[in-house]
Each structure stands twice: as C-alpha cells, then as structure tokens.
C-alpha cells in the first residue's frame, strides 16, 4: 500500500502539532484514521462537483486530487466535507471525463 503522506509531510505535521501544544493551542490536527477512500467521475456542467457519500460528516477532513485528467485541463481548487457529501471546486467546468480520487479522514 502506498503512503498517504510523504515522510517530509508527516514531519511537518508533527512539528505543527508540537508547536501548537507548546504554545497551549491544543493539537492542530488529530486524525483517527482513514474513514473512506474512492474515486469519482466528474459530472460536468459546472466548476462545482459534489461527491455524495452518506458516511461523510462535516467534521471529517478530506483530500481530493485529480486521478485521471480529462480533455480540458482543470485543477482541483478546494474540497470540503459536509453532511453526506464532499463539495469540490474545480478551476473550470471539468466536463464528464475527469476522475477524482478522494480520502476521508475521521477526526478525533
């Protein structure tokens, strides 16, 4: 299984959490682990896409990236967990030929 984060990314996250604790701000980010992962083929028609998944809650942390690029070049600009879905904002209408990959992390 491939690593979800690189060693450098893990090091950076650990440093951020340590600094937060040292300054009495609490832990910046605590994840309980991967809740779900999958792929989604874009529907097109708008730069906003919604990945519907009943298991997703608003307090989850999500990561979305382009797995397979379609004919028109777009980027994934933002992603946010909501009640039963992941809201994804692309740089433009992705049409129906992009495949997104997503990982949902449950928070502690």
C-alpha positions in Angstrom: 0.0 0.0 0.0 1.3 3.4 -0.9 2.0 6.0 1.8 -0.7 8.6 2.2 1.8 11.3 3.1 5.5 11.6 2.5 8.0 11.4 5.3 8.6 15.2 4.9 4.8 15.9 5.1 4.5 13.7 8.3 7.5 15.5 9.8 5.9 18.9 9.0 2.5 17.9 10.5 4.2 16.6 13.7 6.2 19.9 14.0 3.0 21.9 13.6 1.3 19.9 16.3 4.2 20.1 18.7 4.3 23.9 18.3 0.6 24.1 18.9 0.9 22.1 22.1 3.9 24.0 23.2 2.0 27.3 22.9 -1.0 25.9 24.6 -3.2 26.0 21.5 -4.0 22.3 21.5 -3.2 19.9 18.7 -3.6 21.5 15.3 -4.8 18.3 13.7 -5.6 14.9 15.1 -6.9 12.3 12.8 -8.4 9.0 13.9 -7.5 7.4 10.6 -8.9 6.8 7.1 -12.6 6.5 7.1 -13.1 6.0 3.4 -11.4 6.4 0.0 -12.6 6.2 -3.5 -12.8 7.6 -7.0 -15.5 9.8 -8.6 -16.0 10.6 -12.3 -17.0 14.3 -12.8 -20.5 15.1 -14.0 -19.6 18.3 -15.7 -21.8 21.4 -16.3 -20.2 23.5 -13.5 -16.9 24.0 -11.7 -18.6 22.7 -8.5 -18.9 19.0 -8.1 -20.5 17.1 -5.3 -19.3 13.6 -4.2 -22.3 12.1 -2.4 -21.4 9.7 0.4 -23.7 9.2 3.4 -20.8 8.3 5.7 -19.2 11.7 5.3 -19.8 14.3 8.1 -18.9 18.0 8.3 -16.1 17.4 10.9 -14.2 15.0 8.6 -11.0 16.0 6.8 -11.0 15.3 3.1 -8.3 15.3 0.5 -9.2 15.3 -3.2 -7.0 15.2 -6.2 -7.3 14.6 -10.0 -6.6 10.9 -10.7 -7.2 10.9 -14.4 -7.1 14.2 -16.3 -9.8 14.7 -19.0 -9.6 16.5 -22.3 -10.0 20.0 -20.8 -7.3 21.0 -18.3 -8.6 21.9 -14.9 -7.3 21.9 -11.3 -8.9 21.0 -8.1 -9.0 24.2 -6.1 -10.9 23.3 -2.9 -12.6 20.4 -1.2 -14.7 20.4 2.0 -16.6 17.7 3.9 -20.3 18.3 4.5 -23.2 16.3 5.8 -23.3 13.3 3.4 -21.1 14.8 0.7 -17.8 16.3 -0.3 -18.0 19.7 -2.1 -15.3 20.0 -4.7 -14.5 23.2 -6.5 -12.6 22.9 -9.8 -10.9 25.8 -11.7 -13.4 25.4 -14.5 -16.1 23.0 -15.8 -14.3 19.6 -15.8 -16.8 18.1 -18.3 -17.5 14.4 -17.8 -14.1 12.9 -18.3 -12.1 13.6 -15.2 -11.7 11.1 -12.4 -11.1 12.4 -8.9 -9.7 10.4 -6.1 -10.6 11.2 -2.5 -9.7 10.2 1.0 -11.9 10.9 4.0 -10.2 11.1 7.5 -12.2 10.9 10.7 -11.2 13.5 13.3 -10.6 12.7 16.9 
